[in-house]
Amino acid sequence: VVQTVVTASTASTTSTSFVDITGMTLSITPSAVTSKVMVFVNCNTGSQALYRNSLRLMRDSTPIFIGDQYGLNRSRATLFAAMDDSQVICNSAGQYLDTPSTTSATTYKLQWQVESSAVYLNRSYSGPDDVDHVSTSSTITAMEVGA
């Protein structure tokens, strides 16, 4: 089992195309070609009210656990968050049983994109520095199954 925990609230993006989330990456080396890898993601984001952000799970450079193409212009994502308030944090979590079919080191990571404006990791878009507004943490975990 390998886990990465990001506690900093310094990562952000304004990219409308998928880009890596700083720190939300890990590497696991399966012990057998027949092994599966269970990947768990728990990601907390904040963006401007009425804006949306998407998350995409990657195995090395390949997007995995994404929706089928629907229409011509929709992004294919793993998870999605629509913010109704700039002072809240949205939790996006999921799990996926992957079949990497290798005994080489395999990298799993999360990418994100935002509709417009900016999206932040582990904090809200805005809000005063008081006890009602929090900093959170995010994780990505990979566990070899059935070696």
C-alpha positions in Angstrom: 0.0 0.0 0.0 1.3 3.4 -1.0 -0.2 6.7 0.0 0.4 10.4 -0.6 -1.1 13.0 1.7 -1.1 16.6 0.7 -1.8 19.0 3.6 -0.6 22.2 2.0 -3.2 24.6 0.6 -0.8 26.3 -1.8 -1.7 24.3 -5.0 -3.9 26.1 -7.5 -4.6 26.4 -11.2 -6.5 28.5 -13.7 -6.0 26.0 -16.5 -9.1 25.1 -18.5 -7.2 22.0 -19.8 -6.2 19.1 -17.5 -2.9 19.7 -15.6 -1.3 17.8 -12.8 -2.2 18.7 -9.2 1.0 19.4 -7.4 1.7 16.6 -4.9 -1.2 14.4 -5.8 0.9 11.6 -7.3 2.4 8.3 -6.2 4.2 5.3 -7.7 3.6 1.6 -7.0 5.4 -1.5 -8.4 3.1 -4.5 -8.7 4.7 -7.8 -7.8 3.0 -9.8 -10.6 1.7 -9.0 -14.1 -1.7 -10.3 -13.0 -2.0 -8.0 -10.0 -4.6 -5.4 -9.8 -4.2 -2.0 -8.1 -7.0 -0.4 -6.1 -6.7 3.4 -6.3 -8.5 5.6 -3.8 -8.7 9.4 -4.2 -10.0 12.0 -1.8 -9.6 15.5 -3.0 -10.8 18.8 -1.5 -11.1 21.8 -3.8 -12.5 25.3 -3.7 -13.4 27.6 -6.6 -15.4 30.7 -7.2 -19.2 30.5 -6.7 -21.1 29.0 -9.7 -17.9 27.7 -11.3 -17.1 24.1 -11.9 -13.9 22.0 -11.7 -13.1 18.5 -12.9 -10.6 15.9 -11.7 -9.1 13.1 -13.8 -7.2 10.0 -12.6 -4.1 9.1 -14.6 -2.0 5.9 -14.9 1.3 7.2 -16.1 0.2 9.3 -19.1 -3.1 7.5 -19.7 -6.4 8.8 -18.3 -8.3 6.0 -16.6 -11.7 5.8 -14.9 -13.2 8.6 -17.1 -16.6 8.9 -18.7 -17.2 8.1 -22.4 -17.3 10.9 -24.9 -20.7 12.5 -25.0 -21.2 15.2 -27.5 -18.3 17.0 -29.1 -17.0 19.4 -26.4 -17.5 17.8 -23.0 -14.5 17.0 -20.9 -14.0 13.4 -19.9 -13.4 13.3 -16.2 -13.3 11.0 -13.2 -14.9 13.4 -10.6 -16.6 16.8 -10.8 -17.4 19.6 -8.4 -19.8 22.5 -8.9 -19.3 25.3 -6.3 -22.4 27.1 -5.0 -20.4 29.3 -2.7 -16.8 30.7 -2.8 -16.3 30.1 0.9 -16.9 26.3 0.9 -14.7 23.3 0.1 -16.1 20.5 -2.1 -14.9 16.9 -1.4 -14.6 14.6 -4.4 -13.8 11.0 -3.6 -13.8 7.7 -5.5 -12.0 4.4 -6.0 -11.1 2.4 -9.1 -9.7 -1.1 -9.5 -7.1 -0.9 -12.2 -5.3 -3.6 -14.2 -1.9 -2.2 -15.1 -0.6 -5.6 -16.4 3.0 -4.8 -15.5 5.7 -5.3 -12.9 7.2 -2.0 -13.6 6.8 1.1 -11.4 3.4 2.6 -12.2 2.5 6.2 -11.5 -1.0 7.3 -10.5 -1.9 10.9 -10.2 -4.7 13.4 -10.2 -5.2 16.2 -12.7 -7.6 19.1 -12.6 -9.1 21.8 -14.8 -11.4 24.7 -14.0 -14.2 26.2 -16.0 -12.7 29.6 -15.5 -11.3 31.7 -12.6 -9.2 29.5 -10.3 -9.4 26.3 -8.2 -7.5 25.7 -5.0 -6.5 22.5 -3.3 -7.4 22.0 0.4 -9.0 25.5 0.9 -11.9 27.5 -0.3 -11.7 30.2 -3.0 -12.3 33.0 -0.5 -13.3 33.6 3.1 -11.9 35.3 6.2 -9.1 33.9 8.3 -11.4 32.7 11.1 -12.5 29.4 12.8 -15.4 29.0 10.4 -13.1 28.5 7.4 -10.9 25.5 7.4 -7.8 24.0 5.7 -8.2 20.4 4.7 -6.0 17.6 3.3 -6.2 15.4 0.2 -5.0 11.9 -0.5 -4.3 9.4 -3.2 -3.7 5.8 -2.2 -2.8 2.7 -4.2 -3.1 -0.9 -3.0 -1.9 -4.0 -4.8 -4.6 -6.6 -4.9 -4.3 -10.3 -5.8 -0.5 -10.6 -6.4 
